[in-house]
Amino acid sequence: MRRLPALLTTLLLTTSSMGAWAQNLSMEEKLAAIRKSLVETALEGPTKVTATQWIDGQGVLRESSSFRANVEVRGVRVVGYTTDSEGEASAKLQWQELYGGAAGKAQGKALSSAGGPACKPMAPGRLQHLMGLQWNVNGRFSAEEHNMIEQLRGLWTQQLSSAGATGALWRLTPKPRAEGRSGYEQALLGAGVDDLPWVLELTVVGLPRSDEPNAAWTNPGERVPMLADEALRSSPRTNWAFNMPAMVRIELQMRVFARNQTKPVLQINTPMTLAAQDSNWGITQMSNTARAQVLALAENASLEMYKTMVCQTVTGEVTQTAAKQFRINLGAASGVRVGDTWVLADAALLPQRVLEPGNAAQTVMAKVQYVTEHYAQLTPTAGPAQNVQTRWAAWSAEDAR
């Protein structure tokens, strides 16, 4: 334990010296260093080469080749700059790789079987994922049941928010639904929160109760109550329904979506039974046993969410371009600050197709000039700014700590 302070001091001194040296580089030099490192990093792994030949209408033989790095990359993170013996600058990159190669898949499978994430986690930084939370209730519930469902909502939201803050990985913010809005309504009501990089959906679905008149309200086919304080509820429903506390069976469906994606990166369906306290006075409250069960299930869901989100780089997206002014869907809530430097690139080409001629040159460096809670405004500092389009990716070009 005594070695830890010394190690931290050395790390801080090294980071400080690298940061001071990087400040002497111009924006063009930093961008050139990043382009060079993208190519070098891609060459370190397996590459798929596809060659096509055809004869055009004039009888001339034509050839086309494509080079694709055999990795599944969510994003790139620039953690610093170095120089070689000849004084040429290079950027130190971390690729968030999801083990695309055969060896990587075996390693990812080993980590998953051990209960860990299916990737090599990066060290936490200042930037965090921002998730828009959407809460849905599907089914017909009584007022007492609605009270318990609202308590369930509070417990799960609090647990997920706390887990994200502890790991410095994500933050939650309410996100209104934009589905069904007309173009006019979207222009009038639309805001930066509509363009969040992630959406977390929590949906409560009512489950049917048993058809047997003497059965407790448990899962079909079960004869052992889910909760300890349900053991006495084995008399006919007609006899105790008006005297015993409320109870409802539900399934809580949790899904995490990346922006513009229809397939969730995480989906968990959790059935549970919510039982009320014995007291009939005041607002209906969950029993202590039900509350403990809900908290345990929420903790397990938070762990699964951590193992998923730790494998995702904090990556933004260009949502607006106008007169060399770019807007990305990351803001102060994600840790973005005025003066931060970002690299903008076509997500369809980079980094997987960085080895194809000309693709590395289609990168632009930009600096944050203005920040709101949910988006940042950038101006270009190097690279072909006129080529930037919406839906380009945005990567942090510095170690954002």
N, C-alpha and C positions, 0 to 999 in steps of 0.2 A: 504494500500500500504506500510506502514511502517513496517508491519510484514514480508514482502517478503525478505528483506536483512537478517533478523534474521533467517528466515526459511532456506534460502540458506546456511548460515553459519553453522547452525546445521547439515544440510544434508551433507555438505562438510566434517565436522569434523567426522561425523559418517562413511561416506564412507572411509575417510582416515584411521580411526582406524580399520575398517574391512579389508581394503587392507593391512595394516601393519600386522594384525594377520594372514591373509591368506598367507603372504610370509613365515611364519614359518612352513607351512605345506609342506610336501614332495609331489612329483607328485603322488606317490602311494596313499597317504592319500587323495589328492584332487579327484583322480579318484574314490576311494572307496566312498567318500562323494557324488559324482555325481550319482553313481550307486544306492546308498541307497535312495537318494532323488527321482530318477526316479521311483523306486518302490513305495515309499510312496505317491508320487503325483498321480500315476496311481490308487492306492487304494482309493483315495479320491473321485473318480468318479465312475460311473456305469461300470461294467465289464461284458462282454459276455463270458460265459463258454460253450465250446463245447466238449462233451465227446463221444468217439467212442470205441466200443468193437467189437472184431472179434476173430475167432478161426483160428489159423494158420494150416499149413499142418500137424503138429504133434499132433493136437488136443488140443493145449494149448490155454487158453483164454488170449487174449491180450487186453490192454486198452491204449487209448491215449486221452489226454486232451489238449485243447488249451484255452488260456485266452487272450482276446482282449479288451483293453480299448475302451469304446464307445465314442471316440472323433475323430474328424478330425483334425490332427495336421500337420501343415506345418513345424514346427521346434521347437527347444528348445534353450533357452538362459540362460546361467549361469550368475547370477548377483552378486554373492558373496558367502561367506562361513560363517557358524555360528557353535557354539559348545553348547552342552547341559550341564546340571549340572554335568554329569559324564565325561565330556571332550571329548565326541564323536563328530566328525565333521560331518556336513551336508552341502549340497550345496543348495543355494537358487535359485530355478528355475522359469522361466517364460515360460509357454507353450503357443505357438501361436495357440489357439483353435478356430476353426470355428464353435463353437456351435453345436456339434454333438448330444447331448442329447435333449430330448423333451423340457426341460426347457430352454436349451441354444438356441434351434431353435426359441422358442417364443421370447427370448430376442433379438436374431439377427434380427428377423422379425420386432420387435418394433423399433430397431435402424435404419433399412433400411427404414421403413415407415417415420421415422423422418428425413430422408435425410442423415444419418450418415453411417459409415462403419458397415458391418455385423460381427463385432468382437469387442473385448475389446482391443483398441490400446495400444501398449507398448510405453514406453518413448523412444524418439530417442536416439541413441547411436552414436559412432564413425563410425561403419560399415554402409555402404549403398549398396543398390541394384545397380548392374551395368547392363545396358541394351544395347544390340547391336541394333542400329537403322538401319533398312533396308527401303529404299525408292523405290517405284515401280510406274511406270506410264503405265497404260493400256489404249490404245486408240490412235487415230491419231489426232494430234493437229498441228495447224499452229505455225509459229515462234512467233507471238504475244501471242498466248495462252500459249505456253511453257514459255515465260517470266513471265506471271502472275502465272503459276503453280510453278515456281521456287520461286517467292515471297511468295506464300502460304507455300511452304516447309520451308522457312526461318522463317516465323512468327510462325508456329506451333512448329517447333523444338526449337525456342527460348522460347516460352511459356512453353513447357513441361520441358525443362531444368531448367528454372527459378523456376517452381513449385517444382521440385524435390530438388533443392538446398534450397529453402525456408523451406521445411519440413524436410530437411536432410534425405530424404528417398531414392532417386535414382539419378544416373548419367547416361547420354547418351554418347555413343561412336559409331562411324561408324562401321558397321559389314559387311564385304564382304560376298557374297553368296558362300557357299561351295557345293551347290547342283550341281550334274553333274560332279564333279571332279573325275578323276580316282584315284586309290590308289597311283600311282606315283605322280600325281599332288598334292594330299593332303599332301603327305610326304614332297614334295618340297615347297609348298606354305602355308601349315598349320601353324597356330600360336595360341597363347593363346586366341586371340580374337574369335577363332572359338568355344571355349568351354564356352562362357559366360553363366551365370545362366539364363539370360532373353533375349528375343528378342522382340523388338517393331517394328512392321510392319506398315508403312504408305503407303497406296496404293491409287493412284488417278485413278478413272474410269470415262471415258467420258459418259455423259448421252445424250440421243437423244433430238434434238430440236423439237419444235412443227411442225406438217405438214401443219398447216393452214398458208396461205400466208400472212395474216395480223396480225398474232399473235406475241406478244413480246416473247423473248426467256425466257420463264419461265417454271415451271413444267407443265406437261400435264393436261389439264382441268382447270388450273388457269387462271384467267383474271386480277388478281392484281399482278403487278410486284413484285419480291422478294426484289428489291432494289429501294430506292426512286428515284435515278437518271435514272431509266429505264422507267419512266412514259412517256417520250416523244417518246419512241421507238415503237410506235403502227402502223406506216406506213408500207407498204409492204416492205419485206426484199430486194426486187430487187431495191427499190428506195433509201434505206438508208444504205445498207450493206457496200457500198464503202465509205460512208461519215461519218458514226457514228463510235465511238470507238468499239474495239473488245469486244465480250462478249462470255462466254463459261459456260455451265452447267456441273458440275462434281459431283461425290460422293467421299468423302475422307473416306476410310475404315481404322480404327485403330484397331489393334489386338495385344495383349500382350500374349506371350507364355513363360511358364517355360521350362527349358532345358529338352529335351527328351519327351516333351508332345505335342500332336497334337491338343488338345482342348484348346482354349485360355481361360485365366482367365478373360479377358476383351475384349469385342468387341463392337465397336461403328461405325455405318455407318452414315455419315453426308453429306446430299446433300447441295449444295450451288451454287450460281451463281457468277462468277468473271467477273466484268465489268472494262474496262480500262478507264483511264483518257481521257478527250476530246482532249488533245494535241497529235498531231501525230509526234512530234519531239522527237528524241532519242529513247531509249529503252522503250518498252511498260510498263507502270506502272498501277497497280490497282487504281481504284478510291478511294477516301477517304471513301465513304460509304461501298464499298466492303471490304476495309481494316478493317474498324470497325467491320463489320459482321464476318470476318474471325477471328479476335482477340477474339470476344465474344464467338464464337464456340470453339476456342482453349482453352479458359479459362474454359468452361464447361467440355470439355474433360479432362483437367488437374485435375479438381475436382473429376471426376469419377475415374481417375487413382489413385488419392490419396486415395480414399475410398477403392480401391482394394489393393494397395500395402502396406497400413498401416496394413493390415491383413496378411502380409507375413513376416516371420522371415528371416533375412539375413543368408542363409544356403549355404554352399559350397558343392562341390562334388569331390570325389577322382577321378582324371583323369589318373594318372600314379602311378604305384608301382614298385620299383626296389631296391633290396638290402637294405630294411628298409629305403627307401627314398620315401616319398609320395608327390604327387603334387595335390593341390586343385585349383579349377577354380575361386579363389578369390585372388586379388592382391592389390597393392598399390592404384589403382583406386577405390577399394571398402573400403579402410581404413585399410587394413591389414598391420601390422608392424612386423619387425624382433623381435623375442622374445615373440610374442603372443602365447598363448596356446589354442589348439583346441582339441575337442573330436571327434574321428572318430567312426562311428557305421554303422551297416548294416541298411539301410533305410527301407528294407522290414520287419525288425523285431522290430526296435525301432523307436519311443517310444511306439507305439500302442500295441506291444506284449512283453512288458518288463516284464510282470508277469509270462511268461512261463519260466520254469527252464533252467538256463544256458544262457539266452539271455542277461541279464544285464552284465554278465561277458564278453560278446563279445564287449567290448568297449575299445578303445585305446586312450591314451592321447599323443599328439605330440606337438612339439614346432617349430615355424617358424624359419628357418635358413637363408632363402634367399627369396627375394620378387622382382618380376617384376611388370609391370603395371597390367597384367591380370592374373597372377598366383603366387602361393607361394609354396616353397619347405619346407617340414616338416620332422623332424626326431622323432621317437618314444621316449617317456620318461617313459611310464608305460602301462601295459596291453599287451595282446597277439598280438604283432605287426605282426607276421607271418600270421595272419588271415585276415589282411586288403586286400580288393579287390577294383578294380575300381567300380565306381558308389556307393560306400559307401557315407553316408552323413557326413558333417563336421560342427560341431557347435562350436561357440566360448565358451571357458571355463572360461571366465572372463568378467567383465563388461567393454566392449571396448568403453571407452569414451575418 
